[in-house]
């Protein structure tokens, strides 16, 4: 399944951590937009956990 990940994160440190993580498996479409293919539920939940641990919603 293909995902489009968009973000607006004002905190530099948090944004840098998210970008470094996404660059390992996603393609940058624009400055704050990535596209990726996640085939398994495990990969999806890993991404959700990582973002959840680094962002306050």
Secondary structure by P-SEA (a helix, b strand, c coil): cbbbbbbbcccaaaaaaaaaaaaaccccccccbbbbbbccaaaaaaaaaaaaacccc
